[in-house]
Amino acid sequence: MKIKEIISEAHGELGTRLSQQELDFIFQIIEDSGVLDVTEISEIVEQHLPDYVRNKNSLRMAAVRAHILVHGQIPLNMEPNVTWFSRIPEEMQMVAIERGHDPFEAVEAAKADVKERQKHVKEPAAINMMSKEYMGNKNKYKPSIKQHRNEIVQNIMKGATAQQAMMAFMT
């Protein structure tokens, strides 16, 4: 069943809240994707839901909020904004709970994550951060992590912590 059919079946008109099926669909996509950056969120919205009948921005907002509830952080390379944390609809929080996520813990982790993120880290500092993380936690990372060195450095430069940047390539 296509998302458009799910929406029509559940609502029949625009402007209503997301249905349980829509929320489950969004959460499944975010859970399957791992930690994302803001561009990847937009790409996922375009790729998986091309015939979404609502405003694409509303779907993007739902995906960002699902990302916070699933991964405990805002997408990488996204400017922190209090509305991402303060306006997560109760329906989304309930779906998160049903799927085994703790909304309170996730929001608190996301807030802490925002505080930790470095802005505009230059490449030499990013390389140093990556190296320290790897050397201090070698047993945690697969040897294949070295193949993703450039992407890891770029993610650190965009604001991810070294651990977040490296864990993104562990799936």
Biotite code that builds the C-alpha atoms (Angstrom):
import biotite.structure as struc

atoms = struc.array([
    struc.Atom([0.000, 0.000, 0.000], chain_id="A", res_id=1, res_name="MET", atom_name="CA", element="C"),
    struc.Atom([1.309, 3.453, -0.905], chain_id="A", res_id=2, res_name="LYS", atom_name="CA", element="C"),
    struc.Atom([1.503, 6.216, 1.672], chain_id="A", res_id=3, res_name="ILE", atom_name="CA", element="C"),
    struc.Atom([-1.065, 8.232, -0.325], chain_id="A", res_id=4, res_name="LYS", atom_name="CA", element="C"),
    struc.Atom([-3.571, 5.378, 0.017], chain_id="A", res_id=5, res_name="GLU", atom_name="CA", element="C"),
    struc.Atom([-2.871, 5.112, 3.753], chain_id="A", res_id=6, res_name="ILE", atom_name="CA", element="C"),
    struc.Atom([-3.501, 8.840, 4.186], chain_id="A", res_id=7, res_name="ILE", atom_name="CA", element="C"),
    struc.Atom([-6.692, 8.832, 2.125], chain_id="A", res_id=8, res_name="SER", atom_name="CA", element="C"),
    struc.Atom([-7.989, 5.829, 4.024], chain_id="A", res_id=9, res_name="GLU", atom_name="CA", element="C"),
    struc.Atom([-7.184, 7.357, 7.411], chain_id="A", res_id=10, res_name="ALA", atom_name="CA", element="C"),
    struc.Atom([-8.148, 10.985, 6.803], chain_id="A", res_id=11, res_name="HIS", atom_name="CA", element="C"),
    struc.Atom([-9.721, 11.767, 3.479], chain_id="A", res_id=12, res_name="GLY", atom_name="CA", element="C"),
    struc.Atom([-8.561, 15.379, 3.681], chain_id="A", res_id=13, res_name="GLU", atom_name="CA", element="C"),
    struc.Atom([-5.511, 17.511, 4.310], chain_id="A", res_id=14, res_name="LEU", atom_name="CA", element="C"),
    struc.Atom([-4.712, 19.347, 7.510], chain_id="A", res_id=15, res_name="GLY", atom_name="CA", element="C"),
    struc.Atom([-5.373, 16.502, 9.927], chain_id="A", res_id=16, res_name="THR", atom_name="CA", element="C"),
    struc.Atom([-2.857, 14.826, 12.198], chain_id="A", res_id=17, res_name="ARG", atom_name="CA", element="C"),
    struc.Atom([-0.697, 11.945, 11.005], chain_id="A", res_id=18, res_name="LEU", atom_name="CA", element="C"),
    struc.Atom([-2.374, 8.564, 11.333], chain_id="A", res_id=19, res_name="SER", atom_name="CA", element="C"),
    struc.Atom([-0.932, 5.645, 13.281], chain_id="A", res_id=20, res_name="GLN", atom_name="CA", element="C"),
    struc.Atom([0.064, 3.980, 9.981], chain_id="A", res_id=21, res_name="GLN", atom_name="CA", element="C"),
    struc.Atom([1.809, 7.129, 8.764], chain_id="A", res_id=22, res_name="GLU", atom_name="CA", element="C"),
    struc.Atom([3.709, 7.491, 12.030], chain_id="A", res_id=23, res_name="LEU", atom_name="CA", element="C"),
    struc.Atom([4.720, 3.818, 12.004], chain_id="A", res_id=24, res_name="ASP", atom_name="CA", element="C"),
    struc.Atom([5.906, 4.244, 8.412], chain_id="A", res_id=25, res_name="PHE", atom_name="CA", element="C"),
    struc.Atom([8.016, 7.320, 9.280], chain_id="A", res_id=26, res_name="ILE", atom_name="CA", element="C"),
    struc.Atom([9.495, 5.670, 12.376], chain_id="A", res_id=27, res_name="PHE", atom_name="CA", element="C"),
    struc.Atom([10.377, 2.530, 10.397], chain_id="A", res_id=28, res_name="GLN", atom_name="CA", element="C"),
    struc.Atom([12.267, 4.580, 7.815], chain_id="A", res_id=29, res_name="ILE", atom_name="CA", element="C"),
    struc.Atom([14.191, 6.486, 10.513], chain_id="A", res_id=30, res_name="ILE", atom_name="CA", element="C"),
    struc.Atom([14.960, 3.325, 12.513], chain_id="A", res_id=31, res_name="GLU", atom_name="CA", element="C"),
    struc.Atom([16.246, 1.566, 9.389], chain_id="A", res_id=32, res_name="ASP", atom_name="CA", element="C"),
    struc.Atom([18.398, 4.518, 8.327], chain_id="A", res_id=33, res_name="SER", atom_name="CA", element="C"),
    struc.Atom([20.581, 5.124, 11.389], chain_id="A", res_id=34, res_name="GLY", atom_name="CA", element="C"),
    struc.Atom([21.869, 8.586, 12.330], chain_id="A", res_id=35, res_name="VAL", atom_name="CA", element="C"),
    struc.Atom([21.287, 11.017, 9.468], chain_id="A", res_id=36, res_name="LEU", atom_name="CA", element="C"),
    struc.Atom([22.217, 14.536, 8.517], chain_id="A", res_id=37, res_name="ASP", atom_name="CA", element="C"),
    struc.Atom([19.673, 17.151, 7.501], chain_id="A", res_id=38, res_name="VAL", atom_name="CA", element="C"),
    struc.Atom([20.294, 16.597, 3.767], chain_id="A", res_id=39, res_name="THR", atom_name="CA", element="C"),
    struc.Atom([19.729, 12.852, 4.119], chain_id="A", res_id=40, res_name="GLU", atom_name="CA", element="C"),
    struc.Atom([16.426, 13.522, 5.919], chain_id="A", res_id=41, res_name="ILE", atom_name="CA", element="C"),
    struc.Atom([15.296, 15.607, 2.929], chain_id="A", res_id=42, res_name="SER", atom_name="CA", element="C"),
    struc.Atom([16.451, 12.894, 0.513], chain_id="A", res_id=43, res_name="GLU", atom_name="CA", element="C"),
    struc.Atom([14.577, 10.224, 2.450], chain_id="A", res_id=44, res_name="ILE", atom_name="CA", element="C"),
    struc.Atom([11.415, 12.320, 2.373], chain_id="A", res_id=45, res_name="VAL", atom_name="CA", element="C"),
    struc.Atom([11.770, 12.673, -1.404], chain_id="A", res_id=46, res_name="GLU", atom_name="CA", element="C"),
    struc.Atom([12.757, 9.041, -1.995], chain_id="A", res_id=47, res_name="GLN", atom_name="CA", element="C"),
    struc.Atom([10.296, 7.177, 0.204], chain_id="A", res_id=48, res_name="HIS", atom_name="CA", element="C"),
    struc.Atom([7.276, 9.424, 0.123], chain_id="A", res_id=49, res_name="LEU", atom_name="CA", element="C"),
    struc.Atom([7.074, 11.012, -3.318], chain_id="A", res_id=50, res_name="PRO", atom_name="CA", element="C"),
    struc.Atom([3.295, 11.095, -3.351], chain_id="A", res_id=51, res_name="ASP", atom_name="CA", element="C"),
    struc.Atom([2.786, 12.317, 0.192], chain_id="A", res_id=52, res_name="TYR", atom_name="CA", element="C"),
    struc.Atom([-0.327, 14.477, -0.043], chain_id="A", res_id=53, res_name="VAL", atom_name="CA", element="C"),
    struc.Atom([0.588, 16.957, 2.678], chain_id="A", res_id=54, res_name="ARG", atom_name="CA", element="C"),
    struc.Atom([3.174, 19.694, 2.652], chain_id="A", res_id=55, res_name="ASN", atom_name="CA", element="C"),
    struc.Atom([6.689, 18.216, 2.252], chain_id="A", res_id=56, res_name="LYS", atom_name="CA", element="C"),
    struc.Atom([7.889, 20.477, 5.066], chain_id="A", res_id=57, res_name="ASN", atom_name="CA", element="C"),
    struc.Atom([5.399, 18.913, 7.488], chain_id="A", res_id=58, res_name="SER", atom_name="CA", element="C"),
    struc.Atom([6.705, 15.484, 6.577], chain_id="A", res_id=59, res_name="LEU", atom_name="CA", element="C"),
    struc.Atom([10.303, 16.669, 6.991], chain_id="A", res_id=60, res_name="ARG", atom_name="CA", element="C"),
    struc.Atom([9.431, 18.008, 10.456], chain_id="A", res_id=61, res_name="MET", atom_name="CA", element="C"),
    struc.Atom([7.847, 14.673, 11.403], chain_id="A", res_id=62, res_name="ALA", atom_name="CA", element="C"),
    struc.Atom([10.965, 12.830, 10.185], chain_id="A", res_id=63, res_name="ALA", atom_name="CA", element="C"),
    struc.Atom([13.264, 15.134, 12.197], chain_id="A", res_id=64, res_name="VAL", atom_name="CA", element="C"),
    struc.Atom([11.164, 14.628, 15.305], chain_id="A", res_id=65, res_name="ARG", atom_name="CA", element="C"),
    struc.Atom([11.153, 10.855, 14.765], chain_id="A", res_id=66, res_name="ALA", atom_name="CA", element="C"),
    struc.Atom([14.954, 11.054, 14.378], chain_id="A", res_id=67, res_name="HIS", atom_name="CA", element="C"),
    struc.Atom([15.184, 12.778, 17.782], chain_id="A", res_id=68, res_name="ILE", atom_name="CA", element="C"),
    struc.Atom([12.947, 10.157, 19.412], chain_id="A", res_id=69, res_name="LEU", atom_name="CA", element="C"),
    struc.Atom([14.766, 7.206, 17.819], chain_id="A", res_id=70, res_name="VAL", atom_name="CA", element="C"),
    struc.Atom([18.402, 8.345, 17.944], chain_id="A", res_id=71, res_name="HIS", atom_name="CA", element="C"),
    struc.Atom([18.427, 10.869, 20.793], chain_id="A", res_id=72, res_name="GLY", atom_name="CA", element="C"),
    struc.Atom([19.927, 13.619, 18.649], chain_id="A", res_id=73, res_name="GLN", atom_name="CA", element="C"),
    struc.Atom([18.924, 16.092, 15.993], chain_id="A", res_id=74, res_name="ILE", atom_name="CA", element="C"),
    struc.Atom([20.178, 15.227, 12.522], chain_id="A", res_id=75, res_name="PRO", atom_name="CA", element="C"),
    struc.Atom([23.780, 16.144, 11.856], chain_id="A", res_id=76, res_name="LEU", atom_name="CA", element="C"),
    struc.Atom([24.434, 19.534, 10.297], chain_id="A", res_id=77, res_name="ASN", atom_name="CA", element="C"),
    struc.Atom([21.100, 20.926, 11.508], chain_id="A", res_id=78, res_name="MET", atom_name="CA", element="C"),
    struc.Atom([20.892, 24.173, 13.423], chain_id="A", res_id=79, res_name="GLU", atom_name="CA", element="C"),
    struc.Atom([19.555, 23.510, 16.916], chain_id="A", res_id=80, res_name="PRO", atom_name="CA", element="C"),
    struc.Atom([16.084, 24.926, 17.483], chain_id="A", res_id=81, res_name="ASN", atom_name="CA", element="C"),
    struc.Atom([14.058, 24.576, 20.664], chain_id="A", res_id=82, res_name="VAL", atom_name="CA", element="C"),
    struc.Atom([10.887, 23.791, 18.695], chain_id="A", res_id=83, res_name="THR", atom_name="CA", element="C"),
    struc.Atom([12.349, 20.424, 17.683], chain_id="A", res_id=84, res_name="TRP", atom_name="CA", element="C"),
    struc.Atom([12.322, 19.463, 21.365], chain_id="A", res_id=85, res_name="PHE", atom_name="CA", element="C"),
    struc.Atom([9.367, 21.338, 22.790], chain_id="A", res_id=86, res_name="SER", atom_name="CA", element="C"),
    struc.Atom([6.724, 20.555, 20.201], chain_id="A", res_id=87, res_name="ARG", atom_name="CA", element="C"),
    struc.Atom([6.942, 16.839, 19.651], chain_id="A", res_id=88, res_name="ILE", atom_name="CA", element="C"),
    struc.Atom([3.283, 15.782, 19.390], chain_id="A", res_id=89, res_name="PRO", atom_name="CA", element="C"),
    struc.Atom([1.965, 13.354, 21.966], chain_id="A", res_id=90, res_name="GLU", atom_name="CA", element="C"),
    struc.Atom([0.990, 10.941, 19.172], chain_id="A", res_id=91, res_name="GLU", atom_name="CA", element="C"),
    struc.Atom([4.627, 10.721, 18.097], chain_id="A", res_id=92, res_name="MET", atom_name="CA", element="C"),
    struc.Atom([5.757, 10.163, 21.663], chain_id="A", res_id=93, res_name="GLN", atom_name="CA", element="C"),
    struc.Atom([3.241, 7.337, 22.048], chain_id="A", res_id=94, res_name="MET", atom_name="CA", element="C"),
    struc.Atom([4.444, 5.653, 18.843], chain_id="A", res_id=95, res_name="VAL", atom_name="CA", element="C"),
    struc.Atom([8.020, 5.981, 20.100], chain_id="A", res_id=96, res_name="ALA", atom_name="CA", element="C"),
    struc.Atom([7.064, 4.254, 23.353], chain_id="A", res_id=97, res_name="ILE", atom_name="CA", element="C"),
    struc.Atom([5.216, 1.502, 21.476], chain_id="A", res_id=98, res_name="GLU", atom_name="CA", element="C"),
    struc.Atom([8.354, 0.936, 19.380], chain_id="A", res_id=99, res_name="ARG", atom_name="CA", element="C"),
    struc.Atom([10.604, 0.669, 22.453], chain_id="A", res_id=100, res_name="GLY", atom_name="CA", element="C"),
    struc.Atom([12.005, 4.217, 22.630], chain_id="A", res_id=101, res_name="HIS", atom_name="CA", element="C"),
    struc.Atom([11.889, 6.477, 25.691], chain_id="A", res_id=102, res_name="ASP", atom_name="CA", element="C"),
    struc.Atom([10.804, 9.960, 24.526], chain_id="A", res_id=103, res_name="PRO", atom_name="CA", element="C"),
    struc.Atom([11.944, 11.759, 27.685], chain_id="A", res_id=104, res_name="PHE", atom_name="CA", element="C"),
    struc.Atom([15.362, 10.106, 27.590], chain_id="A", res_id=105, res_name="GLU", atom_name="CA", element="C"),
    struc.Atom([15.688, 10.756, 23.841], chain_id="A", res_id=106, res_name="ALA", atom_name="CA", element="C"),
    struc.Atom([14.844, 14.454, 24.155], chain_id="A", res_id=107, res_name="VAL", atom_name="CA", element="C"),
    struc.Atom([17.246, 14.883, 27.078], chain_id="A", res_id=108, res_name="GLU", atom_name="CA", element="C"),
    struc.Atom([19.990, 13.096, 25.101], chain_id="A", res_id=109, res_name="ALA", atom_name="CA", element="C"),
    struc.Atom([19.279, 15.337, 22.095], chain_id="A", res_id=110, res_name="ALA", atom_name="CA", element="C"),
    struc.Atom([19.549, 18.462, 24.240], chain_id="A", res_id=111, res_name="LYS", atom_name="CA", element="C"),
    struc.Atom([22.876, 17.240, 25.649], chain_id="A", res_id=112, res_name="ALA", atom_name="CA", element="C"),
    struc.Atom([24.032, 16.379, 22.127], chain_id="A", res_id=113, res_name="ASP", atom_name="CA", element="C"),
    struc.Atom([23.335, 19.905, 20.924], chain_id="A", res_id=114, res_name="VAL", atom_name="CA", element="C"),
    struc.Atom([25.432, 21.317, 23.776], chain_id="A", res_id=115, res_name="LYS", atom_name="CA", element="C"),
    struc.Atom([28.341, 18.996, 22.908], chain_id="A", res_id=116, res_name="GLU", atom_name="CA", element="C"),
    struc.Atom([28.418, 19.691, 19.201], chain_id="A", res_id=117, res_name="ARG", atom_name="CA", element="C"),
    struc.Atom([31.229, 21.804, 17.975], chain_id="A", res_id=118, res_name="GLN", atom_name="CA", element="C"),
    struc.Atom([30.474, 24.364, 15.292], chain_id="A", res_id=119, res_name="LYS", atom_name="CA", element="C"),
    struc.Atom([32.759, 24.905, 12.336], chain_id="A", res_id=120, res_name="HIS", atom_name="CA", element="C"),
    struc.Atom([35.542, 22.551, 13.425], chain_id="A", res_id=121, res_name="VAL", atom_name="CA", element="C"),
    struc.Atom([38.484, 22.879, 11.063], chain_id="A", res_id=122, res_name="LYS", atom_name="CA", element="C"),
    struc.Atom([39.939, 19.811, 9.370], chain_id="A", res_id=123, res_name="GLU", atom_name="CA", element="C"),
    struc.Atom([43.134, 19.472, 11.482], chain_id="A", res_id=124, res_name="PRO", atom_name="CA", element="C"),
    struc.Atom([41.070, 19.593, 14.681], chain_id="A", res_id=125, res_name="ALA", atom_name="CA", element="C"),
    struc.Atom([38.551, 17.114, 13.250], chain_id="A", res_id=126, res_name="ALA", atom_name="CA", element="C"),
    struc.Atom([41.348, 14.691, 12.333], chain_id="A", res_id=127, res_name="ILE", atom_name="CA", element="C"),
    struc.Atom([42.767, 15.019, 15.838], chain_id="A", res_id=128, res_name="ASN", atom_name="CA", element="C"),
    struc.Atom([39.354, 14.387, 17.416], chain_id="A", res_id=129, res_name="MET", atom_name="CA", element="C"),
    struc.Atom([38.825, 11.326, 15.227], chain_id="A", res_id=130, res_name="MET", atom_name="CA", element="C"),
    struc.Atom([42.265, 9.975, 16.090], chain_id="A", res_id=131, res_name="SER", atom_name="CA", element="C"),
    struc.Atom([41.757, 10.427, 19.835], chain_id="A", res_id=132, res_name="LYS", atom_name="CA", element="C"),
    struc.Atom([38.375, 8.707, 19.683], chain_id="A", res_id=133, res_name="GLU", atom_name="CA", element="C"),
    struc.Atom([39.770, 5.779, 17.691], chain_id="A", res_id=134, res_name="TYR", atom_name="CA", element="C"),
    struc.Atom([42.892, 5.338, 19.831], chain_id="A", res_id=135, res_name="MET", atom_name="CA", element="C"),
    struc.Atom([40.882, 5.513, 23.048], chain_id="A", res_id=136, res_name="GLY", atom_name="CA", element="C"),
    struc.Atom([38.253, 3.037, 21.881], chain_id="A", res_id=137, res_name="ASN", atom_name="CA", element="C"),
    struc.Atom([39.918, 0.744, 19.324], chain_id="A", res_id=138, res_name="LYS", atom_name="CA", element="C"),
    struc.Atom([38.126, -2.351, 20.602], chain_id="A", res_id=139, res_name="ASN", atom_name="CA", element="C"),
    struc.Atom([34.750, -0.705, 19.911], chain_id="A", res_id=140, res_name="LYS", atom_name="CA", element="C"),
    struc.Atom([35.386, -0.070, 16.195], chain_id="A", res_id=141, res_name="TYR", atom_name="CA", element="C"),
    struc.Atom([35.711, -2.502, 13.300], chain_id="A", res_id=142, res_name="LYS", atom_name="CA", element="C"),
    struc.Atom([38.954, -2.267, 11.287], chain_id="A", res_id=143, res_name="PRO", atom_name="CA", element="C"),
    struc.Atom([36.852, -1.307, 8.253], chain_id="A", res_id=144, res_name="SER", atom_name="CA", element="C"),
    struc.Atom([36.108, 2.057, 9.924], chain_id="A", res_id=145, res_name="ILE", atom_name="CA", element="C"),
    struc.Atom([39.364, 3.321, 8.395], chain_id="A", res_id=146, res_name="LYS", atom_name="CA", element="C"),
    struc.Atom([37.759, 3.160, 4.943], chain_id="A", res_id=147, res_name="GLN", atom_name="CA", element="C"),
    struc.Atom([35.414, 5.961, 5.992], chain_id="A", res_id=148, res_name="HIS", atom_name="CA", element="C"),
    struc.Atom([38.061, 8.373, 7.278], chain_id="A", res_id=149, res_name="ARG", atom_name="CA", element="C"),
    struc.Atom([37.136, 11.247, 4.938], chain_id="A", res_id=150, res_name="ASN", atom_name="CA", element="C"),
    struc.Atom([33.406, 10.980, 5.642], chain_id="A", res_id=151, res_name="GLU", atom_name="CA", element="C"),
    struc.Atom([34.055, 10.831, 9.393], chain_id="A", res_id=152, res_name="ILE", atom_name="CA", element="C"),
    struc.Atom([36.225, 13.948, 9.261], chain_id="A", res_id=153, res_name="VAL", atom_name="CA", element="C"),
    struc.Atom([33.571, 15.760, 7.197], chain_id="A", res_id=154, res_name="GLN", atom_name="CA", element="C"),
    struc.Atom([30.838, 14.840, 9.698], chain_id="A", res_id=155, res_name="ASN", atom_name="CA", element="C"),
    struc.Atom([32.961, 16.097, 12.596], chain_id="A", res_id=156, res_name="ILE", atom_name="CA", element="C"),
    struc.Atom([33.537, 19.336, 10.713], chain_id="A", res_id=157, res_name="MET", atom_name="CA", element="C"),
    struc.Atom([29.740, 19.626, 10.282], chain_id="A", res_id=158, res_name="LYS", atom_name="CA", element="C"),
    struc.Atom([29.177, 19.391, 14.034], chain_id="A", res_id=159, res_name="GLY", atom_name="CA", element="C"),
    struc.Atom([29.085, 15.719, 15.008], chain_id="A", res_id=160, res_name="ALA", atom_name="CA", element="C"),
    struc.Atom([31.165, 14.486, 17.890], chain_id="A", res_id=161, res_name="THR", atom_name="CA", element="C"),
    struc.Atom([33.924, 12.070, 16.911], chain_id="A", res_id=162, res_name="ALA", atom_name="CA", element="C"),
    struc.Atom([32.002, 9.182, 18.473], chain_id="A", res_id=163, res_name="GLN", atom_name="CA", element="C"),
    struc.Atom([28.798, 10.047, 16.565], chain_id="A", res_id=164, res_name="GLN", atom_name="CA", element="C"),
    struc.Atom([30.673, 10.413, 13.305], chain_id="A", res_id=165, res_name="ALA", atom_name="CA", element="C"),
    struc.Atom([32.382, 7.060, 13.714], chain_id="A", res_id=166, res_name="MET", atom_name="CA", element="C"),
    struc.Atom([29.329, 5.174, 14.976], chain_id="A", res_id=167, res_name="MET", atom_name="CA", element="C"),
    struc.Atom([27.423, 6.237, 11.852], chain_id="A", res_id=168, res_name="ALA", atom_name="CA", element="C"),
    struc.Atom([29.651, 3.844, 9.876], chain_id="A", res_id=169, res_name="PHE", atom_name="CA", element="C"),
    struc.Atom([29.340, 0.884, 12.231], chain_id="A", res_id=170, res_name="MET", atom_name="CA", element="C"),
    struc.Atom([26.033, -0.404, 10.855], chain_id="A", res_id=171, res_name="THR", atom_name="CA", element="C"),
])
